């Protein structure tokens, strides 16, 4: 019960207060204006990460009983936040930031000092005092590498969500509610913030947010290592888990040194800049980096759950990939053949859809309705208090959605996806209509696989042909949609390693919700006038499904 409240509270508060923060930052001119090193083409407020810190800390204060045990971590976060605010407002020079970052790192060392007895690196024990020095540089290095990674809309917030979800999955199987609450708090805040930070972003994390997330990721990865191997910090696991920003930063600094330049001065040599510079769309560049993040996550989980030796070999191969990726990207001078293939595929898909428009759209509508009907929850196995919390969450989200519509005269797709996700997740913990049709577990899996395959093929056809189907085709698959796709892929990867039926049903439920969401977006693109009706219909169905089960439990 506590975990659902924690996540919901952080999600709702972040969604609610971010627009107010955006207005305030713009009024105070705390913004990123377009420039030589800026990718944004308009003025965007920065320092959005301060809201993540405030709401996550509020959640921690409310739900963690032994606050004395985390006082040093809170103090370190507060100090780093002050440095970030100072930098976002006045742009302080790099070595002053380093001084404060090392002070923060020192506080974190003190925070962990009685929680472990040794630090190892690929099985080799690092002797004191070198172990403390290396761990200190690891913490400061992660803070800076995450900050340097923050160059594209939604990249750091989505990357942080990915890593935090992985760590939470590990913590979920451990008997430590405090760590679950901390990670869930950040997951709720990050998901809410991604709504505004994904391409096209309306607010940036700023140095405040990026450095704080770097500190958070470094800290939870250390906690994870200590929980997996009590009394020991496995530095190799930490580096594997956060290898993408760490390796990219080390490589860029090495290149700068080889060219006789200051390794700490910024440029556009980072991985995300190189990918973006190859005429790849902004949100696609973010998606490519996210896929690389999934690879690093897979390797780190494999290292823990299956084989350290094989995991190490996979990590060395990933290291090699990052080292030569500059060469691979620069060799992509001519993308004309790929572009021609994509354009041809788009025309073929669009032609098939246009020629059989009525049939395709009819099938799409019927399929969406049938799936919603089959998954309607008849009898929920969820406790009454959980259902009541979900109802409160739904009405809170409805309030924000209505407020957004009144201000912008637009329905936000984010709320539609959240409503559908809640509907299918609730169905997953309930006896649904399709459970009566397919009573056997094997039949259930076969049905779900076939259904997901059909949904995937239909959605794929619309996505491929979107450029030739719609004027505003970018709306079919937004930056947030791509990030959500990566999160779904991550849940399936984690299912492979963790024998947890709950995570399996979450993966399938989110997948079905996402495909239905994309189908409804396509229908809205064809028939814009139906947007409000679809939005309200999904909300009503979701509310009815939960409230009817609440009434049954009450009476």
Secondary structure, 3 states (H helix, E strand, C coil): CHHHHHHHHHHHHHHHHHHHHHHHHHHCCCEECCCCCCCCCCCEECCCHHHHHHHHHHHHHHHCCCHHHHHHHHHHHHHHHHHHHHHHHHCCCHHHHHHHHHHHHHHHHHHHCCCEEEEEECCEECCCCHHHHHHHHHHHHHHHHHHHHCCCCCHHHHHHHHHHHHHHHHHHCCCCHHHHHHHHHHHHHHHHHHHHHCCCCCECCHHHHHHHHHHHHHHHHHHHHHHHCCEEEEHHHHHHHCHHHHHHHHHHHHHHHHCCCCCCCCCCCCHHHHHHCCCCCHHHHHHHHHHHHHHHHHHHHHHHHCCHHHHHHHHHHHHHHHHHHHHHHHCCCCCHHHHHHHHHHHHHHHHHHHHCHHHHHHHHHHHHHHHHHHCCEEEECCCHHHHHHHHHHHHHHHHHHHHHHHHHCCCCHHHHHHHHHHHHHHHHCEEEHHHHHCCCHHHHHHHHHHHHHHHHHHHHHHHHHHHHHCCCHHHHCCHHHHHHHHHHHHHHHHHHHCCCHHHHHHHHHHHHHHHHHHHHHHHHHHCHHHHHHHHHHHHHHHHHHHHHHHHHHHC
